């Protein structure tokens, strides 16, 4: 069921999160989504808000360039449901723990947004909204699956200088964000665009600025529809984690 979860404590949440929760059932993206197929796989993504060193932020990952599908694409933590697990909340939390080292105990799950069908990958996705009560290290979980984890300030996402549209060779044209050394596009950018609008954070930007996906700086990509780019990244940014050369876990944001 879409909406704020029963019994959730909304104490201390910032205004932008409260606005999103209120507007969530009418998320603008929902009306641009086709009906799901009979074979669609149940999936979930975690939209994890927090208060970071540079203000209000949201967690994003970048898929490993070695993946067979959606290689190098920025995304929310997420993936397909496992048999027997609590869906969609359990799915979103498990994936966030595996991909970005997020401790579920430090996360307050708030709501679920309307399910969204991704035709190219045949996924029926439920976005799960959460607040990071106890932020810990930003880490790269399995470097075979994740290339980078970043806490991206909402102010940077909303900055018109970081916004444009990309054109895929398939003919797809959609919103994009150039943040944290990534070009965020496709499903993730569409969902971020809707979330910023619903949260009251959206600012006017030049929708006439349309760039070929390759020229925008994105990794080679498939037609948008993954679960899951662009100024230069600040190598000293405390909210971005990259895998170390030895392949072990990487972390940057110090634990409390």
N, C-alpha and C positions, 0 to 999 in steps of 0.2 A: 504494500500500500504506500502510495506517495505521500510525502509530507513529514512534518516533525514527528519523531518517534515518541511513543507514549512514555511519560515519566521522565523525559529528558530535562536536566537542569540547565536553564538558559542564563544562569547568573554569570555576570562578568563578560558576556560576549560583546564584541564591538558592534557598532551600528551597522556596518556593512554586512556582517554575517546575519544579523537579525533581519535586515531587509531581504537578503537572499532567501532566508527561510520562509518569510511571508510570501514572496513572489514565486517560490520554487515550483509549486504545482502548475504554474502557467509559464514555465521557462520558455522563452521565445523559440529556442531550437526545436522544441517538440513538434511544432507545426510545420517544420520543413523535413520531417522524417517519414519515409514510406512505411507501409505495414510490414511487419516481420514475416519472414518465410517460416514454413512449418519445420524447417531443420535448424533454425537459428540456435546457436549455443548461448546458454545463459552466462553472462559475464558481469563484472562490476569494476568500477574504478573508484579510487578514494580521492576526493577533493579536500585536502588537508590544509586548513588555514592555521596561521599562528602569528605570533608577534616576534619578529626576528631582530637582529642587530640593525637592520635598515628599515624597520617598521613592519607594518602588516604585510604578510607574504603568503604564498601558496607553494606547495611542494610539487616539483616536476622531476621526471627522470628522462634520460635519453637512452633509447634502446641501443644495444651493442651493434656495431656495424657488421658483426659476424653472424647475426641471426638470418635464418632462411627467409623470413617475412618481416616486413616493417623495419628493416635494418636502419639504424641511425636516426629513427624518428623520435622526437620528444613526445612525451605522454604523461598522463597521470599514472601513478602506480595502479596496476590492475591486471585482470586476466580472467580466464574461465573458471567457473565453479567446479569444485571437486565433489565427487559423490558424498552425500551425507553431511556436508557442512552447512552451517547456517548461511543462507543466501538472502540478500546480497551482502549484508554487513560482514559476516564471517569471511566471505570471499575477498572483499576489499581490504580488510585488515590483514589477512594472511599474505596477500600479494604485496602489500606495503611493507610488511615485515621482511619478506623474502627479498624484495627488490631494493629497499632503501633502509633496512634496519630499524624500522619504526616499531617501538614497543607499544603494543595495543593497550597496555595498562595506563599509558600516559596520554591516551587519545579519548576525547569525548565525542562519541558518534551522535550526531544531531538529527539528521534527516536523510531521506532518500528523495531523489529527484525523478521526474518521469523517465521511464525506460526509453532508450533510443536504439533504433535498428541501424546497424552498419552493414549495408548490403554487400560491399566488396569482400568483407571477411565473414559474412553471415553470423554476426554476433548481435545479440540483444543485450544491451548494456544498461545497467542501473548505476547512475552516479550516486555515491554515498558522501554526504557532507559531514565533515568532522572538524573539531577544534583541538589544537595541540596544547593541552593543559600543561604538560611537562616536557618541553622540547629537549631532545637529547642529540647525540651526534648525528649529523647527516652522513650516511655511509653508503657505499656501493655494496650491495649484497653479493650476488653472483656476477662477477665481471664477464662471464660468458653470455649473460643476458642484458646487463646494464652497463653502459659506458660512463654515465654521469648522473649525479643526483644534485638538484639545486633547489634552494628555497628562494623563489623569485619574488621580489617586492611587488605588491599590487600596483604601486605608483609607477613602476617601470612598465608593467603591462598596459596600464591606462595611458601612458605618455604617447601622444600622437606621433612623436618622432620615432617610436618603436613599432608603429603599426603600418601595415600595407596589405595588399592582397597578392596572392601567388596564382600563377596559371600553370597547370599540369599539362603534359603533352596529350592527355586524354580529352582535354577540353574543360576539365574542372577548373573553376575559379573560386577562391574562397579566402577568408581572412587569415592573416598571419601576424606573428609577433617576432621581432628580433630582440631577444633577451638572453642573458647568461651565455653568450656565445652560441646560441642555438636559433634556428628558424623553426618556430612552432607553427604547425599548419594542420590541415586536414581536420579530422574529428576533434582532436584536442583543442585546436584553435577555435573551432566553431563553438565548442562548449565553453571555453574561456570567454569568448565574445558575449555569449548569452549570460554567463555568470556575472561579468562586469556590469552589464546592463541591468540585470535584476538586482544587483547589490548597490546600485546607484553610484557606481564608480566610473562608468563610461564617459569618455570625453570625445568631442568631435575630432575626426581624423580624415585624412584624404583617401577616400575609397577609390579615387581615380588612379592612385599609385599602384599599378598592377605589374608585377615582375615575374618573368619566367622562373619556375621553381629552382632550376639549376643555378641561374644567375643570382638568386637570392641568397645562396650559400647553403642550401639544404643538402643533406646526403642524398645519394641516389635513392629514389623512392618509388613505391607502387601507387596505384590509384588510392586516394584517401579512404580510410575506413579501418584504421588500426586502433588498437587499444593504446592506446597509445597510437625560425632560426634567423640582419643580424650583426650587431656590433661586436667588437673584440671583447673577449672575456678578461676580466680583472683576475690575474692569476692569484692574487692575494685575497680575493673575496672570501669571507669566512663562511659563506653559505653555499659553497659549491664543492662537491667531492668528486674526484676522479680516481679510477683504480691506480694503485701504485704499480711499478714495473714488475714486481714479483707476483702480482695477481691476488695478493691478500686483501682484506677489507680496508677501505679508506674512510677516514672521518675528518671533519674539519670543525664543526660547531661544538665547542666544549660542553660537556655535561654539566648540569647544575649540581 
